[in-house]
């Protein structure tokens, strides 16, 4: 039952991430990327923190008895990873198109098992590797990358994919030790908001009127993606290890494509549909094949 709830949490999280891509792209018409992220994640923090106090405040003392230092270090690491991943992705959208950004972002799928294997010497079920390949092929077909021109922003997205992968890994580590998904979500969004504000204060202008002009995109990206989705991710990773979780999160591209078709009237070609099929196949392979061995 817990595994089922975690899978549903991961799918809902991924759906929100996919639909938020549109808000991220359109939300910078009047403000800079760091201003957008600073306000977005602070809104996310404000959305989460009341629930953290309501449902987890009494658990804090007992949980912190385990190791406060470890909690602070891991919280900082997931916050820093989230800041760098989201910042690089947001800045990259100024220099590249959504197709390229979506394709290179999906590279966190192979990065997660590779990083874990190199640094933790941990092996995975064999189904992870073909699932990764299927997701990469699906991402290639889904974004029409072969019709796009490689831009300097693509390297920023690829670097950002590394930090998305470390965020998934560190999240898996902290939620195993501390059953505080709301508190962890609030802490990481506050860290991202603070770092984004510092960089934005130095290089951008915070103009209240311009921020209000982007309020719809900010609220959607802040409350749902910056708040709800990242808490769902943390909760999902309680029962799903990082490598399979990264494969599930690759469905972000599928949901983004469907959202673009539904909201922006973009036409889905045969390659886009094949891309959806490959990614969905990769996700199902990673989740179902390990169950076969357990039931036999």
N, C-alpha and C positions, 0 to 999 in steps of 0.2 A: 504493500500500500504506500509506504514512504517513497519507494523508488518511482511509483506511478505519479505521485504528487510532484516529485522533483522533475520528472520528465515534462509534465504539464507546465510547471513553472519555467523550465528552460524554453519550451516552445512559445509561451506567452511573452517571455522576455525577448526572445528573438524576433517575434512579430513586432513588438514595440520598436526595437532597434531598427528593423527594416523600414518601417513607415517613417521613422524619425529622420532618415537620410534626406528626405525631401525638405523637412523643416530646417535641417542644418544648412542645406544649400541655399534656400531662399531667405534664411534669417540673417544674412550678411549684406543685404542690399544697402543698409544705412549705418551699420556698425562693423567694427573689426572682429576678427576671429576670437581674440582673447577676451574682448568685452562680451561677446556672445556667450563664451564658455563660462566666464565669471558669473554673469547674471543667471545663466541657465542652471549651473550646478548649485548656486546659492538658493535658487528657487527649489531645486531638488532637495537640498538640505532642510529647508523650511517645511517641505512636504513630509519628510520622513521623521524629523526629530520629535514631533508630538507623539507619534506612535511608538517611537523608541522609549520615551519616558513612560508611556502608558503601559506597555507590555513587557519591557525588559529592565526597567529601573531596579526592581527588586532582585533580579538575577545578577546584577553587575557585581555585587560584593562577593557572592559565592564563586562566580566565574573568574574574577580577578585574583582570587586566592591562588589560582593555579600558577600564573606567571604574568605579572603586570608588564614587565619589561618586554617579554615576547609579544604581548598584545600590541604594545606601542610600536615596536619595530615593524611587525607585519602590517599594522594599520597604515604606517607611514609608507611602506613599500607598495601596498596596493593603491594608496592615494597618489603616490608619485607616478606609478605605472599608468594609472588612469589619466592623470594630468598630461603626461607625455604622449600617450596614445591618442587621446582626444584632441590635444593641441596640434599635433602633427597632421592629423586627419583634417582638422578644421582649416588650418593654414593651407594645406595642400589643395583644398577645394577652390582656392583663389588662383591656382596655377595649373590645374588639370580639371578634367571633366569627371562627372559622377561615375561613368563607365570605368575609367582607369582607376579611380579611387576605390571603387567596389572590388575590382579584380585584385589589386595589390593588397587590400586589407585582408582578403581571404587567406593570405599566406600565413596568418597566425595559426591556421589549422595544422600544417606540417611542423611549424615551429614549436608548438607545445610539446608533442611527443619527443622531438629531437632534443630540445633543451632538457627535458626531464631525464631522458636516456643518458645524455652526456654528463649531467651534474649529479643525478641521483642514482645512476646505474640501474634504473628500473625498467623492466621489460613489460611489454603489453601483449594483449591478445592479438594474434596475427591479423584479425579483421580490421584493426586500426589503420594499418598501412594502405591496403587497397581502398579503404574508405576515404583516406586523405587524398589519394590519387583521383578518385571519382569526384570529390568535392572541388579539387583544383580544375579538372576538366569542365565540370559544371559551371564554375565561376567564369572560366574562359568563354564558354558559349553564352552564358547569361548576359554578360556585359558588352558583347560585341567588341571586345578589346582589339581584335584583329583588324578592325576598321579604324582604330584610333591611332593618334600619334603620341609616341612616348614623350612626356614632358618632364621638366625638372621637378614638378610637384609629385611625380610618381615615386621618386626616391624618398620623399618625405613620408608618403603613405606606407611604403615598404618598411621604413624604419619604425613608423608608428605600429605596424603589424607586430614587430618584435615586442613592443611594450604592451600591446593587447594580449600577447601570449604570456608575458610575465604577470600581467594582472590576473589572468585566469589561473595561473599556477599558484600565485600567492594567495588568491582567494580560496583555492582548494585547501591550502595549508592552514589558514586562519580559521575557517569554518569548522574544520575537524577538531580544533582545540577549544574554540569558543562558540557556543551555540547562541550567538547574538547577531543575527542577520540584519536587524533594523539598526542597531547601534553601529555595526561595522559600515553599513550603507551610509548612515549619517556622517560618520567620521570621514570616510573617503570623499564624499561630495563636498564637505567643508574644506578639505585639503585642496581639492582641485579648484574650488572657487577662490581660495586665498592665493594660490600660485598664479592662477589666471589673472586675478586682479592686479597682482604685483607687476607681471609682465605687461598687461594692458595699460596700467598707469604710466609705465615708462615709454611705451611705444605707440599708444593709441590715445584717443580722446573719449572720455566718458560723457556723452551728451544725452541727458535724460530724455529729451524729446525724440532723439533718434532711437533710443532703446524702446520707447513706447511704440514707435512705428513697427517694431519687430515683435511686439508682445505676444502675438498669436504663436509664432514659431518658438519663442522663448518658453512660453508656458507649456507647450506640447513637449518640447525637447527637455524641459526642466522637470516638470512633474512626472510625466510618464517615463521618459528615457532616463534622465538623470536621477530620478527618484525611484519610482516603482520598478523599472526594469532591472536596475542594478541590485536592488534588494532581492528580486526574483532570481537573479543569477546566483547570488550568494546562497540563497535557500536551496536552489537546484543542485549546487555543488556539494551539498551535505551528503548526497547519495550517489552522485555521479563524479567519477574521477576526471581530472583535467583534460586528458586526451579525448575521450568520448564526448565530453562537454563541448570542447572546441569544434568537433565535427557537427554537433547539433546546432551550435551557434552559427555555423556556416549557412544555415537556412535564412539568415538575415538577407542575403542576396536575393533569394526567392521571394521573400515577403516584400522587399524593396521593389522588385520588378512588378509584382502583382499590384502594389500600391500605385506605382507610376502608371500602369495600365488603367486602373480604376479611377484615380484622381486626376491624372494628367492626360488621359486618353491616348497614351502611348501604345502603339501596336506591338503585340507580341508575335515575333517571327518564329519559324520552326526551330532555329538555333536557340532562341530563348527558352522555348518549351523543352528542348532537349537538355539544356542546362539545368532547368528545374528538375528534370527526371534524374539526371546524374547525381545532383546534390542530394535529392531525396533518397536515391538508392544507396549513396554513401552513408547517410544517417541511419537508414534501416539496417544496413549491413553491420554497422558498428554496434547497434543495440540488440539485434535479434540473434546474430550468429553466436555470441557468447552464451546466450540462454540455451541454445541447442545442446551444448556440452553438459550444462547443469541438469537438464531434464533427461538425459540418456544414462 
